Amino acid sequence: MRNITTRKMPLTKSLATSRGSAAQRAAAFLKGVPGRSFRVVVPTAVLLAGVVGVSAAAIPDGDKVLHGCYSPALINDGAPAPFSLRDPDGKECPEGETEVAFNQEGPVGPKGDAGTQGATGATGTTGATGPKGATGATGATGATGATGPKGATGVTGAKGATGATGSKGATGATGAKGATGATGATGPKGATGATGPKGPAGSNGVSGYETVSSPVYSVSPGQRTQKSVDCPAGKKVVGGGASTNDMRLSDTYPDGTTRWTVGVENQNGVDRAFSVHAICVAA
């Protein structure tokens, strides 16, 4: 898009370009304004200023913008509207005319689509053979090859002559001890020996050995209890214990010299039974 602005425009004092190039650029731009036609006019004063070399400003200006004047009234009748290039530093456009300013160079348009790929060129001729390259360095030694198969056994050679007798060898080490021989037969019975002296008197032995048992006691689930059994009169307790069906034995001990006591705990879900036993001997 070209930039178009309108304002009151000063008159031209000089023209720093030829009539042809400035006018042609203006005409080329104005052709692109839709619905309008213009006729570019460069005033005689501008031409004379260019001929005699008078120059107070440049067309286009330093921003490459062209400035000019045109009459809107002349556009409506369909005839080409006169357009005059003006120096931006001069006087304003004449009364009845409107200033127009536009870029000498429009903005860069968008990048066009890539063209289609050209056809592949013909194959060139084969180039000349290049000079012979230098000899490469000696390569590394290759790995040792696999062992070949075993050769056939050669023919047996003729028997050699008997060699001279060697010197006597050193005495060998003593051998290990042999196994013990079998036991010999039993010898005859010897004569009866003399009677030995009488030994000392022995200690008093235990008498009146007896096991005493208590009645069978029932124990409820989770209950813990102790029961005892006494030796008969004239006897003392030397041991004891209990018999039970699957109850924990918590205590078993002599309770004095004639009684044995046992404690049990029923850890089952049903009733269990037990009885106490005492080992008694004569006192």
C-alpha positions in Angstrom: 0.0 0.0 0.0 1.2 3.6 -0.7 0.7 6.2 2.0 -1.6 9.1 0.9 -2.1 12.1 3.2 -3.8 15.5 2.5 -3.1 18.9 4.0 -2.5 22.5 2.9 0.6 22.5 0.9 3.3 25.3 0.3 4.1 26.4 -3.2 7.2 25.0 -5.0 10.4 27.1 -4.8 12.7 24.7 -6.7 12.8 21.2 -8.2 15.9 19.1 -7.6 15.1 16.4 -10.1 14.2 16.4 -13.8 10.6 16.9 -15.0 10.5 13.5 -16.5 11.6 11.4 -13.5 9.5 13.2 -10.9 6.4 13.4 -13.1 6.8 9.8 -14.2 7.0 8.6 -10.5 4.0 10.7 -9.6 1.9 9.5 -12.6 2.9 5.9 -11.8 1.6 6.2 -8.2 -1.6 8.0 -9.1 -2.6 5.4 -11.6 -3.0 3.0 -8.6 -5.6 5.3 -6.8 -9.0 3.5 -7.4 -11.8 5.5 -9.0 -9.7 8.5 -9.9 -7.5 9.7 -12.9 -4.8 12.4 -12.7 -2.7 14.5 -15.1 0.7 15.4 -13.6 1.6 19.1 -14.2 5.0 20.6 -13.2 4.8 24.4 -13.0 6.9 26.5 -15.3 8.5 28.2 -12.3 9.7 24.9 -11.1 11.2 24.1 -14.6 13.0 27.5 -14.7 14.4 27.0 -11.3 15.8 23.7 -12.4 17.3 25.2 -15.6 19.1 28.1 -13.9 20.3 25.8 -11.0 18.3 27.4 -8.2 17.6 24.9 -5.5 16.1 25.6 -2.0 14.7 22.1 -1.3 14.5 18.6 -2.8 11.7 16.7 -4.5 11.1 14.2 -3.1 12.0 15.3 0.4 14.6 13.7 2.8 12.0 11.0 3.7 11.5 10.1 0.0 8.0 11.6 0.1 6.5 13.5 -2.9 4.2 16.4 -2.3 1.7 18.0 -4.7 -1.7 19.7 -5.1 -4.8 18.8 -7.0 -8.4 20.1 -7.4 -11.1 17.8 -6.1 -13.7 19.6 -8.1 -12.1 18.6 -11.3 -12.4 14.9 -10.5 -16.2 14.7 -10.3 -16.7 15.5 -14.0 -14.7 12.4 -15.1 -11.8 14.5 -16.6 -8.2 13.9 -15.5 -7.4 16.0 -12.6 -4.3 18.2 -12.9 -1.7 17.3 -10.2 1.2 19.7 -9.4 4.4 18.7 -7.7 5.3 21.1 -4.8 8.3 21.8 -2.7 7.3 21.0 1.0 9.1 24.1 2.1 7.2 26.5 -0.2 3.8 28.2 0.2 0.5 26.3 0.6 -1.5 24.9 -2.3 -3.7 27.4 -4.1 -7.2 27.9 -2.8 -9.5 25.2 -4.0 -6.8 22.6 -4.3 -5.9 19.9 -1.8 -2.4 18.7 -0.9 -1.5 15.1 -1.4 1.7 13.4 -0.2 2.9 9.9 -1.1 6.0 7.8 -0.8 8.5 7.8 -3.7 9.2 4.1 -2.9 6.4 1.9 -1.6 6.9 -0.6 1.3 8.3 -4.0 0.5 5.6 -6.4 -0.6 5.2 -9.9 0.9 7.5 -12.6 -0.3 6.2 -14.4 -3.3 5.6 -18.2 -3.5 8.6 -20.4 -4.3 8.9 -21.2 -8.0 8.7 -24.7 -9.3 11.9 -26.7 -9.4 13.7 -26.6 -12.6 14.4 -29.7 -14.7 17.6 -31.7 -13.9 20.5 -30.6 -16.1 22.3 -33.0 -18.4 25.1 -35.1 -17.0 28.4 -33.4 -17.5 31.3 -35.2 -19.3 33.7 -37.3 -17.2 36.6 -35.3 -15.9 40.2 -36.1 -16.6 41.9 -38.8 -14.4 43.6 -37.2 -11.4 47.2 -37.8 -10.5 48.2 -40.9 -8.7 47.9 -40.5 -4.9 50.7 -41.2 -2.5 51.2 -44.7 -1.2 49.3 -45.2 2.1 50.9 -46.3 5.3 51.4 -50.0 6.0 48.3 -51.5 7.7 48.4 -53.1 11.1 49.4 -56.8 11.4 46.4 -59.1 11.0 45.3 -61.5 13.7 47.0 -64.9 14.0 45.1 -67.5 12.0 43.4 -70.5 13.5 45.5 -73.7 14.3 45.5 -76.1 11.4 44.3 -79.7 11.8 46.7 -82.3 13.3 48.8 -84.1 10.9 48.9 -87.9 10.5 51.1 -89.9 12.8 54.5 -90.7 11.2 55.9 -94.2 10.7 57.5 -95.8 13.8 61.3 -95.5 13.6 63.8 -98.4 14.1 64.6 -99.6 17.7 67.6 -97.8 19.1 70.6 -99.6 20.7 70.4 -100.5 24.4 71.9 -97.7 26.5 74.6 -98.1 29.2 73.6 -99.2 32.7 72.9 -96.2 34.9 74.4 -95.5 38.3 72.7 -96.9 41.5 69.9 -94.7 42.7 69.5 -93.2 46.2 67.7 -95.2 48.9 64.1 -94.5 48.9 62.1 -93.1 51.9 60.7 -95.4 54.6 57.3 -96.7 53.7 54.1 -96.1 55.8 53.4 -98.4 58.8 51.3 -101.4 57.9 47.9 -102.2 59.3 47.5 -104.0 62.7 47.3 -107.8 62.3 44.4 -109.9 63.5 43.9 -110.8 67.2 45.5 -114.0 68.1 43.7 -117.0 69.7 42.7 -116.8 73.5 45.4 -118.2 75.7 44.7 -120.8 78.5 42.9 -119.8 81.8 45.2 -118.6 84.5 45.2 -119.8 88.1 42.8 -118.2 90.6 44.3 -115.3 92.5 44.3 -114.9 96.3 41.3 -113.4 98.1 41.5 -109.7 98.6 40.9 -107.8 101.9 37.4 -106.9 103.2 36.0 -103.5 101.9 34.6 -100.7 104.1 30.9 -100.8 105.1 28.5 -99.1 102.7 26.0 -96.2 103.5 22.4 -96.9 104.5 20.3 -97.7 101.5 16.8 -96.2 100.6 13.8 -98.1 101.9 10.1 -97.7 101.9 10.0 -96.2 98.3 6.4 -95.2 97.4 4.6 -93.0 94.8 1.6 -91.1 96.1 -0.9 -89.4 93.7 -3.6 -86.8 94.3 -7.1 -86.9 93.0 -7.8 -85.6 89.4 -8.6 -81.9 89.4 -10.5 -80.1 86.7 -9.4 -76.6 85.5 -11.7 -74.2 83.6 -10.5 -72.3 80.5 -8.1 -69.4 81.4 -7.9 -70.5 85.1 -4.6 -70.9 87.0 -4.4 -73.1 90.2 -2.0 -75.0 92.5 -2.5 -78.5 94.1 -0.4 -80.6 96.5 0.0 -84.2 97.7 1.5 -85.4 101.0 3.6 -88.5 101.8 2.3 -91.0 104.4 3.4 -90.5 108.0 7.0 -91.6 108.7 8.1 -90.9 105.1 9.7 -87.9 103.4 9.3 -86.6 99.8 12.3 -86.9 97.5 10.7 -86.0 94.1 7.4 -85.3 92.4 5.6 -84.0 89.3 2.2 -83.8 87.6 0.2 -85.5 84.9 -2.0 -83.3 82.7 -3.6 -83.2 79.2 -2.4 -80.1 77.4 -2.0 -77.6 80.2 0.9 -75.3 81.0 3.0 -76.4 84.1 3.8 -73.2 85.9 5.2 -74.6 89.2 6.6 -77.9 90.6 8.6 -78.0 93.8 8.9 -79.8 97.3 6.8 -77.9 99.8 8.6 -78.8 103.0 10.0 -82.3 103.6 6.7 -84.3 103.2 4.7 -82.5 100.5 5.0 -81.8 96.7 3.2 -78.9 95.1 2.3 -78.3 91.4 0.9 -75.2 89.7 -0.9 -75.3 86.3 -2.7 -72.9 83.8 -5.4 -73.9 81.4 -4.8 -71.9 78.1 -7.4 -73.9 76.1 -11.0 -73.1 75.3 -12.3 -76.1 77.2 -11.9 -77.7 80.6 -8.7 -79.7 81.3 -7.7 -82.1 84.1 -4.4 -82.8 86.1 -3.2 -84.7 89.2 -0.1 -84.3 91.5 2.4 -87.1 92.2 5.0 -87.3 95.1 7.9 -89.8 95.5 8.2 -90.8 99.1 10.8 -92.9 101.0 11.2 -94.0 104.7 12.5 -91.1 106.8 
